Amino acid sequence: MAENRRFIHGVVAPKERLEAAWWFAYQGSKLLVQPEPSHVTIPCLVDFAELGLPVLHQNYIGCLDGRHCYAVELPEGIAPPQGMTFEDLRRTYGRIDEDLFSVAGRAV
């Protein structure tokens, strides 16, 4: 990536979710990602409920270049949605956008 994007820490979520947000969902120490041939991606959805997974806790953590970011804690033992997997955050290094990796570290 040529230049770093700007992350602004936040604690108060927007009242309405109208646009897609980054959802950093963890099951223990493993991050929910969608694997691609050469990289992995973070779910980017208007509402995390679109994935149909039970949520233990959900927190707003800020904005990355104007896109809202949420941390989500998932219960142990649930299966990831089709086409996704839970992966140790360290394993995603170098296979995920650097700025998203940095925010993912805050979300744990």
C-alpha positions as a printed NumPy array, in Angstrom:
array([[  0.   ,   0.   ,   0.   ],
       [  1.416,   3.368,  -0.986],
       [  0.227,   5.454,   1.957],
       [ -1.329,   4.755,   5.329],
       [ -4.97 ,   5.456,   5.808],
       [ -6.17 ,   7.371,   8.819],
       [ -7.762,   5.633,  11.801],
       [ -9.726,   7.751,  14.272],
       [-10.462,   6.014,  17.563],
       [-14.065,   6.227,  18.719],
       [-16.372,   4.841,  21.374],
       [-19.774,   6.173,  20.354],
       [-21.277,   4.285,  17.421],
       [-23.336,   6.11 ,  14.823],
       [-27.064,   6.054,  15.62 ],
       [-27.901,   4.499,  12.276],
       [-25.928,   2.083,  10.115],
       [-26.41 ,   3.193,   6.547],
       [-23.11 ,   2.169,   4.962],
       [-20.897,  -0.885,   5.08 ],
       [-18.515,  -1.065,   8.052],
       [-15.478,  -3.187,   8.887],
       [-16.358,  -5.99 ,  11.343],
       [-13.376,  -7.383,  13.262],
       [-14.945, -10.538,  14.677],
       [-12.983, -12.74 ,  17.053],
       [-13.522, -16.207,  18.416],
       [-10.958, -16.375,  21.198],
       [ -7.748, -15.134,  19.554],
       [ -8.856, -16.012,  16.017],
       [-10.115, -13.411,  13.556],
       [-12.968, -14.097,  11.136],
       [-11.635, -13.624,   7.591],
       [-12.52 , -14.481,   4.04 ],
       [ -9.545, -16.168,   2.371],
       [ -8.627, -15.189,  -1.171],
       [ -5.847, -16.78 ,  -3.254],
       [ -3.149, -14.3  ,  -2.175],
       [ -4.7  , -12.465,   0.775],
       [ -7.499, -12.417,   3.336],
       [-10.253,  -9.851,   3.808],
       [-12.278,  -8.626,   6.782],
       [-16.092,  -8.71 ,   6.582],
       [-17.406,  -5.382,   5.324],
       [-21.167,  -5.253,   5.914],
       [-23.873,  -2.794,   6.905],
       [-24.841,  -5.033,   9.84 ],
       [-22.949,  -8.005,  11.284],
       [-26.278,  -9.834,  11.658],
       [-26.089, -10.44 ,   7.891],
       [-23.698, -13.317,   8.691],
       [-26.193, -15.019,  11.003],
       [-23.679, -15.599,  13.81 ],
       [-24.428, -15.251,  17.527],
       [-22.618, -12.332,  19.171],
       [-21.386, -12.159,  22.782],
       [-20.236,  -8.516,  22.665],
       [-20.034,  -5.818,  20.04 ],
       [-18.125,  -2.54 ,  20.416],
       [-17.614,   0.423,  18.171],
       [-13.884,   1.181,  17.876],
       [-13.67 ,   4.074,  15.402],
       [-13.295,   4.907,  11.708],
       [-10.706,   3.958,   9.122],
       [-10.814,   6.512,   6.298],
       [-14.419,   7.315,   7.128],
       [-15.563,   3.666,   7.275],
       [-16.848,   2.677,  10.704],
       [-15.135,  -0.207,  12.528],
       [-16.567,  -2.614,  15.076],
       [-15.049,  -5.298,  17.294],
       [-17.192,  -8.378,  17.786],
       [-16.687, -11.228,  20.244],
       [-18.107, -14.542,  19.094],
       [-18.756, -17.635,  21.221],
       [-16.358, -20.572,  21.087],
       [-17.368, -23.562,  19.016],
       [-19.462, -21.887,  16.324],
       [-18.595, -22.565,  12.703],
       [-17.681, -19.681,  10.398],
       [-20.047, -18.799,   7.551],
       [-19.46 , -20.554,   4.241],
       [-16.394, -19.163,   2.463],
       [-14.923, -17.756,   5.685],
       [-12.586, -19.083,   8.355],
       [-11.202, -18.196,  11.774],
       [ -7.49 , -17.479,  11.582],
       [ -4.91 , -16.464,  14.165],
       [ -4.232, -12.728,  13.756],
       [ -0.49 , -13.327,  13.43 ],
       [ -1.083, -15.614,  10.442],
       [ -2.886, -12.805,   8.629],
       [  0.159, -10.517,   8.73 ],
       [  1.382,  -9.862,   5.197],
       [ -1.84 , -11.269,   3.76 ],
       [ -4.111,  -8.446,   4.911],
       [ -3.994,  -4.709,   4.32 ],
       [ -1.548,  -3.173,   6.847],
       [ -4.049,  -0.627,   8.112],
       [ -6.727,  -3.275,   8.604],
       [ -4.163,  -5.418,  10.432],
       [ -3.392,  -2.511,  12.748],
       [ -7.091,  -1.949,  13.505],
       [ -7.586,  -5.699,  13.988],
       [ -4.933,  -5.564,  16.704],
       [ -6.945,  -2.886,  18.501],
       [-10.122,  -4.939,  18.229],
       [ -8.864,  -7.947,  20.182]])
